[in-house]
Amino acid sequence: MLTTEDWASTLQSQGYLVDDSLATMVGLAVKLERPLLIEGPAGSGKTQLAYALAHAMQRELIRLSCYEGLDASQALYDWNYQRQLMAMSQHGDINPFSAEFLLERPLLRALKSPGAVLLVDEIDRADEGFEALLLEYLADHQITIPEWRTVRADAAPVTILTSNRTRALSDALRRRCLYAYLDWPHPQREADIAQLYASSVPREVIEQIVHGISCLRSWQLIKPPGLAETIDWARTQQVMDNPGWTRAWVAATLGCVVKDALDMEVVIGQVDDLVRG
């Protein structure tokens, strides 16, 4: 059995740094075959964890991006009605509800792909009714198709659910999952992460970038920069041959970290404060 340190090292090999708490919950989710619900602010690295885990375990990653109005036909399964009608017109005694007419959606595909990693991304964007559709899958790694049969996983998928906490999730869903909260990392860890993606940038500049990101997050922006923006800013230094933390560079590259017109107006007006930290 892999230890907490093993899981941390395994994820780090994929460029994803975790603390002991998150590494422990990832290991337990895999060992106990329980879904892991990860909440936290947008941009804190929740989605990327699923990608890093799939690559580290050499498993297929299946992603379901949630949105308002998502239903079973888009997330669980559907029937190929055109093929059903054509088959019945040619063979009156054919059973239209059989495997050959079934369309696999992400959850069903995960059940039929041994050991896959299923990412249910931004579950809080879906309707509350959709959560009820997930409960059987989350509890028993199976889906009941009324017209056909119950499909069970031969090998339980590793399931990661993410939420930005835009709405409260049901108690029923939470009970079926392990839980972790992923906040923006401590500045030192954020600098370590950025350094992984921009190894040639001097550490002093990386730390100035991280400090600048921290300042932006404290300014009550509409869309505060996440970890991905920190990495982009660090990589920008690298591809521009390390111009350093200067006012000219900060002003020219604000589009890497500020993604809203009103936010840009605010930041441009305070760019000198940003540069000074």
Buried (B, 14 or more C-beta within 10 A) or exposed (E): EBEBEEBBBBBBEBBBBBEEEBBBBBBBBBEEBBBBBBBBBBBBBBBBBBBBBBBBBEBBBBBBBBEEEBBBEBBBBBBBEEEBEEBEEEEEEEEBEBEEBBEBBBBBBBBBBEBBBBBBBBBBBBBEEBBEBBBBBBBBBEBEBEEBEEBEBEEBBBBBBBBBEEEEBEEEBBEBBBEBBBEBBEBEBBBBBBBBBBEEBBEEBBBBBBBBBBBBBEEEBEBBBBBBBBBBBBBBBBEEEEBEBEEEBBBEBBEBBBBEEEBBEBBEEEEEEBBEE
